[in-house]
């Protein structure tokens, strides 16, 4: 499928990497929410994968003009300027981005997954895909949209979050597909930027990309999103 890459700017001035599929009419929209180290080339590649599935993909740079520490804090608290920015991106996607506003999903990685899972309980998205994110408070998950989530058994950061997430979603009857990969750790889908302190930490601890886990997780993610979009 032919895709077109471009940069646009939202109402709040947040840079967004947009990838549009070459399809007629409004397509489902997918917001890609990056990890704590920002809008990397791997995140852009993920946006292109999403577009190849026929979705309009928008990957905002949530660190533009905003500190990493504050963005991580927003994710942990479940509110703050980062969430306001995401809401504006979703609004832009459905009005000016060529996406169908009734069919919008989120794909989040780590920090971004934590944000996506919180927003998925607030009617912001029709379906959410989370990669190694923290689980929202149990009472919030009662109103969650369908969730596909992927974790690694060797993840020292989020530990048993996948088990907790699935238990809560099952208890509330929320459609879900939650898998934890035995040989994968944190950030198995995307490689940290070279020289970044977080990247050096993950490399030192033996945590990082896993081709096998990434391939299977994306297959599950794209299939789940296609069914619910």
C-alpha positions in Angstrom: 0.0 0.0 0.0 1.3 3.5 -0.9 1.9 5.8 2.0 2.8 9.4 2.4 5.0 10.8 5.2 4.8 14.4 6.3 5.0 16.7 9.4 2.1 18.8 10.5 1.5 20.9 13.6 -1.5 20.6 15.9 -3.4 23.4 17.5 -1.0 23.4 20.5 2.0 23.5 18.2 2.9 19.9 18.9 5.0 18.4 16.0 3.2 15.3 14.7 4.7 12.7 12.3 1.8 11.7 10.1 1.6 8.8 7.7 -1.4 8.5 5.5 -2.4 5.4 3.6 -3.4 5.7 -0.1 -7.0 4.9 0.4 -10.2 6.5 -0.6 -12.3 8.2 2.0 -11.7 8.5 5.8 -9.7 5.7 7.2 -9.4 4.6 10.9 -7.0 6.8 12.9 -4.2 5.6 15.1 -2.3 7.8 17.6 1.2 6.5 18.3 2.4 7.5 21.8 6.2 7.2 22.3 8.4 6.1 25.1 10.1 8.5 27.5 13.0 9.1 25.0 10.7 10.7 22.5 9.8 10.5 18.9 12.5 8.2 17.6 13.0 6.6 14.2 11.6 3.3 15.6 8.4 5.1 16.6 8.2 6.6 13.1 8.7 3.1 11.6 5.8 1.9 13.8 3.6 4.7 12.4 4.5 3.5 8.9 3.6 0.0 9.8 0.2 1.3 11.0 -0.3 3.2 7.7 0.5 0.0 5.8 -2.4 -1.6 7.5 -4.7 1.1 6.1 -4.8 3.5 9.1 -3.9 7.2 9.3 -1.1 7.2 11.8 -0.2 10.3 13.9 2.8 10.2 16.2 3.1 13.4 18.3 6.3 14.5 19.8 5.1 14.9 23.4 8.6 16.2 24.5 8.6 19.2 22.2 8.9 22.2 24.5 8.2 19.9 27.5 10.6 18.1 29.8 10.9 14.3 29.9 10.5 14.3 33.7 7.2 16.2 33.5 5.8 13.9 30.7 6.7 10.8 32.8 5.0 12.4 35.8 1.9 13.1 33.8 1.7 9.5 32.8 2.1 8.3 36.4 -0.6 10.7 37.6 -3.0 10.2 34.7 -3.4 13.8 34.0 -1.5 17.0 33.0 -0.4 18.8 29.8 0.6 15.7 28.0 -2.9 14.3 28.2 -4.2 17.7 26.9 -1.8 17.5 24.0 -2.9 14.0 23.1 -6.6 15.1 23.2 -5.8 17.9 20.7 -4.0 15.4 18.4 -7.0 13.1 18.5 -9.2 16.0 17.6 -6.9 17.1 14.8 -6.8 13.6 13.4 -10.6 13.4 13.1 -11.1 16.9 11.7 -8.1 17.7 9.6 -6.0 14.5 9.5 -8.4 12.5 7.2 -9.3 9.9 9.8 -12.7 8.7 10.8 -13.3 10.2 14.3 -15.5 7.3 15.2 -12.7 4.8 14.6 -9.6 6.0 16.5 -7.1 3.8 18.3 -4.0 4.3 20.3 -0.7 2.4 20.3 1.5 3.2 23.2 5.0 2.2 24.2 6.0 2.3 27.9 5.3 5.8 29.0 2.9 6.2 26.1 1.3 2.9 26.8 0.5 4.0 30.4 -1.1 7.2 28.9 -3.0 5.1 26.3 -4.4 2.7 28.9 -5.6 5.6 31.0 -7.2 7.4 28.0 -8.8 4.1 27.0 -10.9 4.2 30.1 -12.2 7.7 29.3 -13.9 7.2 26.0 -10.9 8.7 24.1 -10.3 5.6 21.9 -12.2 2.8 20.5 -9.4 0.3 21.1 -5.9 0.5 22.7 -2.7 -1.3 22.1 -0.2 -1.2 25.0 3.4 -2.3 25.0 4.9 -2.7 28.5 2.8 0.0 30.2 1.6 0.5 33.8 -1.9 -0.6 34.6 -4.5 2.0 35.5 -6.2 1.8 38.9 -8.6 -1.2 38.9 -11.7 0.8 39.3 -10.9 2.8 36.2 -10.7 -0.3 34.0 -14.4 -1.0 34.4 -14.9 1.6 31.6 -12.0 0.5 29.4 -12.2 0.0 25.7 -10.9 -3.3 24.3 -7.1 -3.7 25.0 -4.4 -5.7 23.3 -1.2 -5.6 25.4 2.3 -7.0 25.2 4.9 -7.5 27.9 8.2 -9.3 28.6 8.7 -11.7 31.4 12.2 -10.3 31.9 11.0 -6.7 32.2 12.5 -5.3 35.4 10.5 -2.1 35.2 6.8 -3.0 34.9 7.2 -6.5 36.3 3.8 -8.2 36.8 1.7 -5.4 35.2 0.6 -7.6 32.3 -0.8 -10.2 34.7 -2.6 -7.5 36.7 -4.0 -5.9 33.6 -5.5 -9.1 32.2 -7.0 -10.1 35.6 -8.8 -6.7 35.8 -10.0 -6.7 32.2 -11.3 -10.2 32.5 -13.1 -9.4 35.7 -14.9 -6.5 34.0 -15.6 -8.5 30.8 -13.5 -6.2 28.7 -12.3 -7.8 25.4 -8.6 -8.2 25.6 -5.5 -10.0 24.3 -2.7 -9.7 26.8 0.5 -11.7 26.3 3.9 -11.7 28.1 6.9 -13.1 26.2 9.3 -15.3 28.2 12.5 -14.1 26.6 11.7 -10.4 26.2 12.4 -7.5 28.5 11.4 -3.8 28.5 11.4 -1.9 25.2 11.5 -5.1 23.1 9.7 -3.3 20.3 11.9 -0.3 19.8 15.6 0.4 20.2 16.6 3.4 22.5 18.5 6.2 20.8 22.2 5.7 20.8 23.9 7.5 23.6 20.7 8.2 25.5 21.0 7.4 29.2 17.9 5.3 29.1 19.2 3.5 26.1 22.6 2.8 27.8 20.7 1.5 30.9 18.7 -0.9 28.9 21.7 -2.1 26.9 23.7 -2.6 30.1 20.9 -4.6 31.7 20.4 -6.7 28.6 17.0 -5.2 27.8 16.0 -4.0 24.4 14.7 -5.2 21.0 13.5 -8.7 20.5 12.8 -9.5 16.9 10.7 -12.6 17.7 8.6 -10.9 20.3 8.2 -7.8 18.2 7.0 -9.7 15.2 4.4 -11.7 17.1 3.3 -8.7 19.1 2.7 -6.6 16.0 0.8 -9.4 14.4 -1.5 -9.6 17.4 -1.8 -5.9 17.6 -2.7 -5.2 14.0 -5.2 -8.1 14.0 -6.9 -6.9 17.2 -7.1 -3.3 16.0 -8.4 -4.4 12.6 -11.2 -6.3 14.3 -12.2 -3.5 16.6 -11.8 -0.6 14.1 
